[in-house]
């Protein structure tokens, strides 16, 4: 395992199969370790707290999972940056390597004992994601990818679906916690898209939404007002599975995750024809 004392060596060799394999293995092992933390609480949470609203929840499981992941990263890669959902802080700004962590994506599902949640861990080098892992501990399903090496679920390669028409597609989406004018418009958009495809699901865990598109369960995923830790790992996994991601205006997927479109590639432009309509301009602030 490469340690923080080998930083220069890693910089020189990070694109090699060996180094990416080490990072990927570390991320998989760490995600599974965090998954064990979550399972210690699943179905037996004593209480939970709220953050931005009564819908935006945090639990002791979130915090302990994040603490475990950060300690693993800091003890193995001493100078790497870490951005994590519950701390939301850049712990060290001097390094080209940055881990982006969601210790529990799908907290509301977790609180209600719905087994659709995951640990999400992504690694970026100079702001480009090179490793992504999303792990659902309930079903022991581990999605992972390294840049240029394909996407996998439990050691088996995965690919996006070959469906080429929105009318034959199943989509997945989500809704944010803040009820503003965009929130209202999002339901109009939902209605319009729902009338065009075979159905839309709302699972409540964006990292898994990406992965389910990557494995062909869905043809497309769209959402707005997400965060970097929601999309980092899943974005790479989907692209390595042959899919496509972008902003709603076809610009590259924004790091801020303000607007996310992720598809099998075939229906990307067809969905964009809905998302960039003038009546949805509320999603594109002018300031």
Beta strands, then each sheet from edge to edge (+ up, - down):
strand 1: 49-50
strand 2: 57-58
strand 3: 81-84
strand 4: 97-105
strand 5: 118-125
strand 6: 128-136
strand 7: 141-146
strand 8: 151-153
strand 9: 156-157
strand 10: 170-173
strand 11: 199-201
strand 12: 220-224
strand 13: 244-246
strand 14: 259-263
sheet 1: 1+ 2-
sheet 2: 3+ 4+ 5- 6+ 7- 8+ 9-
sheet 3: 11+ 10+ 12+ 14- 13+
end
